Amino acid sequence: MGQLSERSTGAAWEHLRRLPVWLPPALLTLAVTVTGLGSAQLWRDELATWSAATRSPGDLARLAGTIDAATGPYYLLMHLWTRVFGDSTIALRVPAVLAMTVAAGLLAVLGARLVDRRGGLFAGLLFAVLPGTSRYGQEARPYALATMLAVLATVLLVTALRRPSWARWAGYAAAVAALGLIHLIALTVLAAHALVVLIAWWRGPAQAGIATPAQPDAGRDRRVWRWLVAVVPVALLAGPLLVKARTQQSRQLNWVHLARLDDLTALPGGVTQSSVVGGLLVGVAALGAARLGRRALLPVGAVLLPVLLLFAAGTVVPLWVPRYLVFVVPFACLLAGAALAAVAAPAALVVVVLAGLLGLPDQAALRRTHEWPRSAPVDYAGAARVIADGQRPGDTVVYSPRHSWLFLDLGIEYHLSDPPRDVLVTEDEVRRGDLWAAECPEPAQCLAGTTRVWLVVSGRHAEPLAAVPGAKGDALRRDFTVTQVWQRPGLTVALLTSRPDR
C-alpha cells in the first residue's frame, strides 16, 4: 500500500513537472479562491468599495479630495469594472480572485528564476493554499491587486537586471507606478529593490543573488541610473496621492493605534489569516533563506524591509494594519519554496498539503464572514430582509450610529432594491464627497409627520430606543413607541410607530 501511494505521488509529480511552472499554482489558486466566493456578505470595507465604485468619476474625485485619496485609483478601476459586470457580491470580488491567481503564477516564475523550477512550483502551490490568499482573494479591496503588482514588479526587476535594456526597465517602471497607485504602502517593497540594485551595481548581479547569462556585463554601471529613472513615474504619480493621503490620515485611520512589539509576533497570523499556518510558513521560510544564501537577498528584503519600515513608522504615526502587508506573503512563500525544493518531491507536497489542512478551519470561517473576530459577524442581509418583509409605502429608516465604520446605511441599502427613505439625511454621502451622509441637526423637525420608522442599531439590544444617544434618541423616544424588535447577528432592527398623542 505504501509503495502504491509512493508511486502515485511520483506520477503526480511527473505530471506537474511537464506543465508550465506557473500553471499549477495559478489553477490551484483560482480553484480555492472561487470556492464559496459569494458565501460571506460584503463586510464594512467592501461596502465602502461598493459605495465608491457606483459613483460617477466626478463624485469619486470629490471623495478622494475629502477622505480616501489613497484608495481613489482603485475605486476608479472598480467603477469601470462595475459598469461592465455589475455590483453583485461575486462581481465585486472577481478582480481580487483574478489578481491572486496571476500573483500565484508570477510567484512560480519568480521562484524559478531566483531558485529553480521546483522552488518556484512549491512556492506557488504553498501560496495557493494559505487562508490569507483566499481571504484577500475574496475581498473587494486593493490588497490582492497590490500583491500581484508587487510580484510582477519584482519579476520585471530581475529580468531587467539579468538582461538590461530600456524596454525591460520601462516594463518595470509601469508595474511600479501601478503598484503605487493601487496601494501606497506596498511601495515599501522598493526598499528591497533598491538594495538589490545597489549590490548588483557595486558587486555584480551574482553577488545580489541574480543569475545572469554568461556574457560581459556591459550595463553594470548603468543599473542604478536606469532604476532611478524607472522609479520617477511612481514618484510623479504616487507622490501627490501620498501628500493628500497624509492630510486625511486623522479621518481615514482614526481607528488605528500605534504599533507595539507584540504586533510583530502577531503579523504572520494576521497576513496568512491563521496563526498555525503563519508559524509554519515562517519556520519553513527561515530554512529556505538559510539554504539560498545570497540568493535570499531579494525575497528576504521584500519581506523584512516593508515590515520594518511600516512598523517603525507605525510607532510614531498610527499606520500599523497587518492586512496592509499582505503583499509580502508571496516572498515568504518563495523562501519556503526554496526549502521544499531541497527535499524529495513527495515530502514537499506533504508540507503543502499539511499547510492546506491546518488552514481548513480558517478557510471555512472566512467564508462565513470577513469580520474580525469571526465570532462577531454583522448580518446586513438579515436586517434588510426584516425590513423588506414588513415595509409599507411611506416608511422611513433611521440608523444609529450614523458615523460609524460599520456603515449601517450602506449595508442595508446594498441589500434592498427599494429601501425606505432615510428620513434624517440632509445631504447624502455622494453629494458630500464622503463615506457618510449628513444628518438633520434638529431630528424632531425632520421626523415630523412620520408614522412608521425602521430603526437599525448596531449590536444586540432588548430596548433599541435606549441605545440611541443624543437629540436623535430623545426625539425617537418622545414621539415613537417600539412595535416589534428583531435581532440579527451584530444588528438590532426595530419597527417604531408614532404615539397616538403625538
NORZIQUI-V354152 format. One record per residue. N is the residue number from 1. PHI is phi in whole degrees, -180 to 180 (none if undefined). PSI is psi in degrees with one decimal (none if undefined). NEAR is the number of other ideal C-beta (glycine too) atoms within 12 Angstrom. Layout:
{{N,PHI,PSI,NEAR} {N,PHI,PSI,NEAR}}
This chain:
{{1,none,-42.0,7} {2,-64,-40.6,9} {3,-66,-37.7,9} {4,-64,-43.0,10} {5,-64,-40.5,14} {6,-65,-41.3,18} {7,-65,-38.5,14} {8,-64,-42.8,16} {9,-65,-40.5,23} {10,-63,-40.4,19} {11,-65,-39.8,17} {12,-63,-38.6,23} {13,-66,-39.6,27} {14,-63,-38.9,14} {15,-63,-42.0,16} {16,-63,-39.0,31} {17,-65,-28.4,20} {18,-82,-12.2,14} {19,-88,155.9,22} {20,-54,141.4,19} {21,-61,-28.6,33} {22,-82,-19.3,35} {23,-71,-50.6,25} {24,-59,-46.5,37} {25,-62,-39.2,46} {26,-65,-45.1,36} {27,-66,-40.5,23} {28,-66,-42.4,37} {29,-62,-43.1,46} {30,-61,-44.9,31} {31,-63,-41.7,24} {32,-71,-43.5,35} {33,-74,-28.9,42} {34,-79,-15.6,24} {35,-68,118.4,24} {36,68,29.2,25} {37,-59,-37.3,32} {38,-102,10.6,22} {39,-67,-50.0,23} {40,-80,141.3,34} {41,-66,157.3,39} {42,-56,129.7,42} {43,-96,-178.0,38} {44,-54,-44.9,34} {45,-65,-37.4,36} {46,-70,-31.2,40} {47,-64,-36.3,39} {48,-64,-39.9,38} {49,-61,-45.7,43} {50,-61,-46.0,37} {51,-59,-43.6,40} {52,-72,-44.5,45} {53,-66,-25.1,40} {54,-92,9.8,30} {55,-95,163.4,33} {56,-74,160.7,20} {57,-56,-38.3,21} {58,-64,-41.6,15} {59,-67,-34.1,28} {60,-64,-40.9,32} {61,-62,-39.4,21} {62,-66,-39.7,24} {63,-61,-44.3,39} {64,-62,-32.8,33} {65,-76,-14.4,21} {66,-101,-49.7,26} {67,-143,-28.3,33} {68,-130,49.1,40} {69,-62,-39.8,34} {70,-61,-31.4,37} {71,-99,0.4,40} {72,-55,-48.2,39} {73,-61,-37.8,35} {74,-64,-42.4,43} {75,-62,-38.7,38} {76,-65,-42.3,29} {77,-60,-43.7,31} {78,-70,-29.8,39} {79,-61,-46.2,32} {80,-64,-38.6,18} {81,-64,-47.3,29} {82,-69,-26.3,30} {83,-62,-29.8,17} {84,-95,-44.1,14} {85,-109,-1.8,20} {86,88,-178.4,17} {87,-123,28.7,30} {88,-66,163.7,20} {89,-56,-46.2,31} {90,-66,-43.8,24} {91,-60,-41.3,27} {92,-66,-28.6,40} {93,-94,-15.0,43} {94,-59,-40.2,31} {95,-56,-37.0,39} {96,-68,-39.2,45} {97,-59,-49.0,36} {98,-63,-40.0,27} {99,-64,-44.5,45} {100,-66,-35.5,48} {101,-63,-46.8,39} {102,-65,-39.4,35} {103,-59,-41.4,49} {104,-64,-43.8,51} {105,-64,-43.0,38} {106,-65,-36.3,40} {107,-61,-42.2,54} {108,-63,-39.9,46} {109,-64,-44.6,35} {110,-62,-43.6,46} {111,-63,-38.3,48} {112,-64,-33.7,30} {113,-80,-35.5,36} {114,-89,-30.9,46} {115,-116,-87.3,41} {116,-168,178.8,27} {117,-61,-44.1,29} {118,-63,-41.7,31} {119,-62,-42.7,42} {120,-65,-41.5,45} {121,-64,-46.7,45} {122,-70,-33.1,51} {123,-62,-46.3,56} {124,-66,-40.5,50} {125,-66,-40.4,48} {126,-65,-43.1,52} {127,-58,-39.0,61} {128,-63,-33.9,44} {129,-94,-1.3,43} {130,-69,137.3,50} {131,-58,-33.7,43} {132,-64,-32.8,48} {133,-64,-41.2,54} {134,-69,-43.6,46} {135,-59,-49.5,48} {136,-90,-11.9,45} {137,-84,-6.2,49} {138,-119,28.1,46} {139,-128,133.1,46} {140,-81,65.5,48} {141,-142,170.5,42} {142,-81,1.0,44} {143,-67,-38.0,44} {144,-68,-41.2,43} {145,-63,-40.6,42} {146,-63,-39.5,46} {147,-62,-47.0,51} {148,-60,-45.9,43} {149,-70,-32.4,40} {150,-65,-42.1,48} {151,-70,-41.9,51} {152,-60,-46.9,36} {153,-60,-37.6,45} {154,-70,-39.6,45} {155,-60,-44.7,40} {156,-69,-32.7,35} {157,-63,-47.8,46} {158,-60,-41.9,43} {159,-62,-44.5,30} {160,-68,-34.3,38} {161,-72,-34.5,44} {162,-74,-43.8,29} {163,-133,80.6,25} {164,-63,134.4,34} {165,-162,156.3,20} {166,-65,-32.7,17} {167,-64,-42.7,16} {168,-68,-39.6,25} {169,-67,-32.5,34} {170,-65,-40.6,21} {171,-62,-41.6,24} {172,-62,-44.0,39} {173,-60,-41.7,32} {174,-64,-42.1,24} {175,-65,-41.9,40} {176,-68,-39.1,43} {177,-63,-43.0,30} {178,-63,-39.0,31} {179,-60,-44.5,42} {180,-65,-35.8,39} {181,-71,-33.1,36} {182,-81,-37.3,41} {183,-157,102.9,45} {184,-59,-41.2,41} {185,-66,-27.8,39} {186,-65,-15.7,47} {187,-67,-12.5,38} {188,-63,-17.2,36} {189,-64,-19.8,46} {190,-64,-22.6,38} {191,-62,-42.3,28} {192,-68,-40.1,37} {193,-61,-44.4,46} {194,-62,-41.4,29} {195,-61,-45.2,28} {196,-67,-41.2,41} {197,-62,-43.5,39} {198,-64,-42.7,24} {199,-69,-38.8,27} {200,-63,-36.6,37} {201,-72,-40.0,27} {202,-79,-46.4,17} {203,-114,-8.7,20} {204,103,153.5,25} {205,-58,-35.6,37} {206,-61,-38.4,23} {207,-71,-20.2,23} {208,-90,3.9,35} {209,85,15.5,36} {210,-110,113.3,39} {211,-72,136.1,25} {212,-125,158.3,26} {213,-60,151.3,16} {214,-77,79.4,9} {215,-154,160.6,12} {216,-57,140.9,9} {217,-92,75.7,24} {218,-69,-24.5,13} {219,-95,12.0,27} {220,-58,-46.2,26} {221,-72,-12.6,14} {222,-96,-6.7,22} {223,-61,-47.3,38} {224,-62,-44.4,25} {225,-66,-40.1,19} {226,-68,-36.9,28} {227,-66,-42.4,33} {228,-62,-41.3,23} {229,-64,-37.7,22} {230,-67,-28.1,36} {231,-92,-1.8,33} {232,-61,-44.8,21} {233,-58,-38.7,24} {234,-68,-34.9,35} {235,-65,-39.6,22} {236,-71,-36.7,17} {237,-86,-46.4,24} {238,-85,-22.0,32} {239,-56,-53.5,21} {240,-60,-35.9,22} {241,-62,-42.6,31} {242,-63,-43.8,23} {243,-63,-45.2,15} {244,-67,-42.3,25} {245,-62,-33.7,32} {246,-63,-35.6,20} {247,-74,-18.5,18} {248,-99,1.9,27} {249,-61,-37.1,25} {250,-64,-26.6,14} {251,-92,-42.7,23} {252,-72,-35.8,31} {253,-122,34.3,26} {254,-72,-7.1,14} {255,-98,-2.5,17} {256,-95,140.2,23} {257,-104,163.6,16} {258,-63,146.7,18} {259,-72,145.9,29} {260,-126,163.5,15} {261,-59,-36.7,14} {262,-69,-14.3,13} {263,-66,-31.6,27} {264,-66,-40.4,24} {265,-70,-26.7,18} {266,-85,-9.3,25} {267,-63,-45.7,38} {268,-56,-41.4,35} {269,-69,-31.8,31} {270,-70,-45.0,31} {271,-79,-24.6,41} {272,-97,-6.9,43} {273,64,24.8,43} {274,-162,119.0,36} {275,-62,-40.9,24} {276,-66,-48.9,24} {277,-66,-37.9,41} {278,-62,-42.4,35} {279,-64,-42.1,22} {280,-61,-43.8,34} {281,-62,-44.3,47} {282,-61,-43.9,34} {283,-63,-46.6,22} {284,-69,-36.2,37} {285,-64,-38.4,42} {286,-62,-39.5,24} {287,-64,-40.2,25} {288,-66,-39.9,41} {289,-62,-41.1,33} {290,-64,-37.0,19} {291,-70,-38.6,27} {292,-75,-27.9,32} {293,65,-129.7,18} {294,-68,-20.2,25} {295,-69,-13.0,33} {296,-83,-6.6,36} {297,-55,-49.5,36} {298,-67,-53.4,45} {299,-66,-37.2,50} {300,-64,-43.4,34} {301,-63,-37.5,37} {302,-71,-17.9,47} {303,-92,-53.5,41} {304,-76,-42.8,32} {305,-65,-46.1,28} {306,-60,-39.7,44} {307,-63,-47.9,39} {308,-68,-38.5,24} {309,-65,-45.2,30} {310,-68,-37.2,39} {311,-65,-45.0,31} {312,-61,-44.3,21} {313,-65,-36.6,25} {314,-71,-16.6,31} {315,-78,-15.4,19} {316,-108,-42.3,14} {317,-123,137.0,20} {318,-65,98.8,23} {319,-135,-14.9,31} {320,-76,104.6,34} {321,-133,115.7,30} {322,-52,-39.4,36} {323,-67,-18.0,33} {324,-65,-16.4,38} {325,-107,16.5,45} {326,-58,-29.3,51} {327,-67,-12.0,49} {328,-84,-15.8,50} {329,-59,-43.6,55} {330,-57,-35.0,58} {331,-72,-33.4,49} {332,-66,-39.2,50} {333,-64,-34.7,56} {334,-62,-44.2,58} {335,-63,-42.0,49} {336,-64,-38.7,51} {337,-61,-34.7,51} {338,-64,-38.1,43} {339,-68,-42.0,37} {340,-68,-29.5,42} {341,-68,-17.8,39} {342,-84,-8.8,24} {343,-112,173.4,23} {344,-62,146.1,17} {345,-55,-44.5,28} {346,-59,-40.2,24} {347,-65,-39.5,22} {348,-64,-42.1,33} {349,-65,-33.7,33} {350,-62,-41.3,23} {351,-64,-41.9,35} {352,-62,-45.9,42} {353,-63,-41.0,24} {354,-60,-44.1,22} {355,-60,-40.4,41} {356,-64,-42.5,31} {357,-68,-41.6,19} {358,-63,-29.2,27} {359,-88,-3.3,36} {360,-57,-43.8,24} {361,-59,-39.9,19} {362,-73,-33.9,32} {363,-61,-43.7,34} {364,-67,-40.0,20} {365,-66,-41.5,26} {366,-72,-16.0,37} {367,-85,-6.4,30} {368,-91,-40.0,25} {369,-160,148.3,31} {370,-95,-2.1,39} {371,-68,158.4,30} {372,-131,129.7,23} {373,-72,161.9,15} {374,-63,-21.8,24} {375,-80,3.1,12} {376,-126,63.1,21} {377,-71,160.1,30} {378,-122,113.0,43} {379,-92,75.9,33} {380,-61,-42.2,42} {381,-63,-41.1,30} {382,-64,-41.9,26} {383,-65,-39.0,42} {384,-65,-37.1,35} {385,-65,-38.0,20} {386,-59,-46.7,30} {387,-66,-44.4,39} {388,-61,-38.1,23} {389,-70,-28.3,16} {390,-114,4.5,22} {391,-70,141.2,25} {392,-125,158.1,17} {393,-57,136.8,10} {394,90,-5.6,16} {395,-66,153.7,28} {396,-126,171.0,35} {397,-137,147.0,41} {398,-133,139.2,44} {399,-117,142.7,43} {400,-147,121.0,39} {401,-81,156.1,23} {402,-82,-54.4,34} {403,-88,77.9,25} {404,-137,150.0,26} {405,-72,-3.8,26} {406,-74,-20.5,34} {407,50,57.6,35} {408,-57,-42.3,41} {409,-66,-42.6,42} {410,-64,-40.0,42} {411,-63,-41.4,41} {412,-72,-44.7,41} {413,-64,-33.3,35} {414,-62,-37.1,32} {415,-93,-3.0,32} {416,-117,125.6,27} {417,-72,-28.9,12} {418,-137,76.1,16} {419,-71,156.3,28} {420,-61,157.8,35} {421,-65,131.0,25} {422,-78,92.7,33} {423,-67,-27.0,36} {424,-92,-3.8,37} {425,-76,128.5,27} {426,-104,-26.3,19} {427,-151,119.5,17} {428,-74,171.3,24} {429,-65,-29.8,34} {430,-68,-48.3,25} {431,-66,-32.1,19} {432,-76,-16.8,23} {433,66,45.8,29} {434,-144,178.8,30} {435,-96,-7.6,38} {436,-128,146.2,33} {437,-81,161.9,29} {438,-95,137.6,22} {439,-104,158.4,31} {440,-59,127.6,25} {441,-70,-20.7,15} {442,-120,83.0,16} {443,-56,-37.0,32} {444,-61,-38.7,24} {445,-68,-40.9,18} {446,-71,-26.6,26} {447,-84,-9.1,35} {448,-60,133.3,19} {449,87,-5.2,16} {450,-87,134.1,32} {451,-108,-28.0,23} {452,-134,129.9,31} {453,-130,129.7,45} {454,-91,117.6,46} {455,-101,123.5,48} {456,-114,118.7,50} {457,-122,139.5,42} {458,-73,142.7,35} {459,91,-179.2,25} {460,-105,119.9,20} {461,-138,125.7,25} {462,-72,-32.0,15} {463,-122,84.1,20} {464,-62,-31.1,36} {465,-61,-33.8,30} {466,-69,-17.8,20} {467,-88,-4.1,28} {468,-94,118.4,35} {469,-88,171.9,18} {470,68,-160.1,21} {471,-64,-31.4,21} {472,-63,-46.9,34} {473,-64,-40.3,28} {474,-60,-44.6,18} {475,-65,-41.7,34} {476,-67,-43.4,40} {477,-68,-31.8,28} {478,-76,-38.0,21} {479,-107,-6.9,30} {480,-135,155.0,36} {481,-121,155.7,25} {482,-84,121.2,29} {483,-90,-41.3,22} {484,-157,151.0,20} {485,-128,135.6,27} {486,-124,135.4,29} {487,-114,126.9,23} {488,-122,157.8,31} {489,-51,119.6,24} {490,82,-7.2,31} {491,-142,153.6,42} {492,-126,132.2,35} {493,-116,133.7,44} {494,-132,141.3,39} {495,-98,120.2,32} {496,-108,139.3,39} {497,-123,149.9,24} {498,-68,146.5,25} {499,-68,144.4,19} {500,-60,-32.5,9} {501,-90,11.5,8} {502,-67,none,18}}
